[in-house]
């Protein structure tokens, strides 16, 4: 075999390894699911709209006009006006900030508290696992939304307290997911080899087990954001989330319930925004679950 052929073979192997890397394979599987890609595009669009809300909103979302009360959608107001003469489109655009912020921050709180506890429970086992498991079971015994409402009412009505309440309530699910993934990863040969080499338990857990529980946690985070957005809208609907006159999709639905027959657009547009965002996050979560599953084709 010539030197040129050897060189070409050596150059081809790294290229093949890059092309078949786990990340590249996962991206290819994800891009092969049109529904997940469409959901991701909608999510990106909503994040862009929320970030550029002051530039995109045609009017001040809190400014009232008694001459424009409950006006139907028109060229001047694409989504109509509400019971105080405020532009519904502007309020929907600014309301995206509250919903997306609540979804992301709540899930960050839940994952930040739940993943370390799940990793500790699965890796330590014994009494530690039993204690954390009983605590999680006690929290899961109460319905998610009921517990979130109770915590939000205890902390006080505000968007920040609603995010904390949702994050704490969602944490047990992350404990369960990370614990199960830890138990599965801890049985792998490389973990046993790391233990045999004398690595301390914390190092084995952080360096060898934690990276392998990231995929299921990512999937759960995406699905949990959708749940958190619904929970924030529910809390705002009940007056425990974003406080008026600041716009929120949930509080807009609360105000719209009194005018469903006279001004149905007050409920249609914020409800449609919630539907689209939640559906998109669920589609992305399903796509990620299939893409990160090594058994997927």
Number of C-alpha atoms within 10 A of each C-alpha: 5 6 8 9 10 11 10 10 11 11 11 11 11 11 11 10 11 12 12 13 12 14 13 13 17 21 14 13 18 21 16 13 17 12 16 21 17 15 22 20 14 17 20 13 13 19 16 13 18 23 15 14 19 15 10 15 19 17 16 13 22 16 11 16 14 10 9 17 16 22 19 19 17 10 8 11 18 14 22 23 27 25 20 15 19 24 30 30 22 23 27 24 26 25 25 26 21 25 29 21 21 28 25 20 18 29 32 18 19 26 27 14 18 27 25 17 23 29 26 20 25 27 21 15 15 10 10 14 18 13 13 20 19 11 11 19 14 11 17 16 9 12 10 15 20 12 19 25 22 13 19 24 18 12 15 14 18 18 22 18 19 29 31 21 27 30 27 21 26 29 26 26 23 26 27 22 18 30 26 17 22 24 19 14 21 19 11 12 10 14 18 12 12 17 14 9 9 9 13 10 13 13 13 20 22 13 13 17 24 19 12 17 21 14 17 18 20 16 20 21 25 22 21 28 27 24 21 29 29 22 26 33 29 21 27 28 20 15 18 25 29 28 15 13 11 13 24 28 31 29 26 24 21 18 15 21 13 14 15 14 9 11 20 15 22 27 22 14 19 27 17 12 17 20 13 16 24 21 17 25 24 22 22 24 24 19 25 24 20 18 25 20 14 11 7 10 8
